[in-house]
Amino acid sequence: MLGLFSAKSEHPLASTKEAKRIAVEISQLPPEKAMGEASTWFESLTGIDDFAPLLRFERIVEIANASPSKSPMPRFPMRVARRAPSWPARA
């Protein structure tokens, strides 16, 4: 009965453990295949409505950082999603 109203997504990236496994798999692929695999996972997130924005951002960063270092994808620090800007607003 409680499972009917559960807000947990069925998407594989909803699980932290599964997301880490996918990131490890991507990191072990050749750069060309890694980029294709990462793109596939990015696209799979576009149609999901039950992902919180922060969780979606964290999964995108995790997959982007798993891509081989020679890829054109930039590296993102995971802490960006968890902190408010520390700089003062311009007057």
C-alpha positions as CSV (number, residue, x, y, z in Angstrom):
1,M,0.0,0.0,0.0
2,L,2.7,2.4,0.9
3,G,4.6,1.6,-2.3
4,L,1.7,3.1,-4.4
5,F,2.5,6.6,-3.2
6,S,6.3,6.4,-3.1
7,A,8.1,9.3,-4.6
8,K,11.2,7.3,-5.4
9,S,11.9,7.1,-9.1
10,E,12.4,3.9,-10.9
11,H,15.2,5.4,-13.0
12,P,18.6,3.7,-12.5
13,L,20.3,7.0,-11.6
14,A,17.9,7.6,-8.7
15,S,19.9,5.1,-6.7
16,T,23.3,6.5,-5.4
17,K,24.8,3.0,-5.6
18,E,23.7,2.4,-9.2
19,A,24.8,5.9,-10.2
20,K,28.3,5.2,-8.9
21,R,28.4,1.9,-10.7
22,I,27.4,3.5,-14.0
23,A,30.0,6.3,-13.4
24,V,32.7,3.6,-12.9
25,E,31.7,1.8,-16.0
26,I,31.9,5.0,-18.0
27,S,35.3,5.8,-16.6
28,Q,36.6,2.5,-17.9
29,L,35.5,2.9,-21.5
30,P,37.6,4.4,-24.3
31,P,36.9,8.1,-24.7
32,E,34.7,7.8,-27.8
33,K,32.5,5.2,-26.2
34,A,32.5,7.0,-22.9
35,M,31.1,10.1,-24.5
36,G,28.4,8.2,-26.2
37,E,27.4,6.4,-23.0
38,A,27.4,9.6,-21.0
39,S,25.3,11.3,-23.7
40,T,22.8,8.4,-23.5
41,W,22.5,8.8,-19.7
42,F,22.2,12.6,-20.0
43,E,19.3,12.2,-22.5
44,S,17.6,9.6,-20.2
45,L,17.4,12.3,-17.5
46,T,15.5,14.8,-19.7
47,G,12.2,13.0,-19.6
48,I,12.2,12.3,-15.8
49,D,9.8,14.5,-13.8
50,D,10.3,13.0,-10.4
51,F,14.0,13.9,-10.0
52,A,14.7,16.8,-7.7
53,P,16.8,19.5,-9.4
54,L,19.7,19.0,-7.0
55,L,19.7,15.2,-7.6
56,R,19.6,15.7,-11.3
57,F,22.5,18.1,-11.2
58,E,24.5,15.7,-9.0
59,R,24.0,12.8,-11.4
60,I,25.0,14.9,-14.4
61,V,28.2,16.1,-12.6
62,E,29.0,12.5,-11.5
63,I,28.7,11.2,-15.1
64,A,30.5,14.2,-16.6
65,N,33.4,13.7,-14.1
66,A,33.5,10.0,-15.0
67,S,34.3,10.7,-18.6
68,P,38.0,10.2,-19.6
69,S,40.2,13.2,-19.0
70,K,41.0,13.6,-22.7
71,S,37.3,14.2,-23.5
72,P,36.2,17.7,-24.2
73,M,33.7,17.6,-21.3
74,P,34.6,20.0,-18.5
75,R,35.1,18.7,-14.9
76,F,32.8,20.0,-12.3
77,P,33.3,20.1,-8.5
78,M,30.6,18.2,-6.6
79,R,30.6,20.9,-3.9
80,V,29.1,23.5,-6.2
81,A,25.7,21.9,-5.8
82,R,25.8,21.9,-2.1
83,R,26.9,25.5,-1.2
84,A,25.4,28.9,-1.7
85,P,27.7,31.4,-3.4
86,S,30.3,32.8,-1.0
87,W,31.0,36.0,-2.9
88,P,29.2,39.2,-2.1
89,A,26.6,40.6,-4.5
90,R,27.7,43.5,-6.7
91,A,26.2,46.9,-5.7
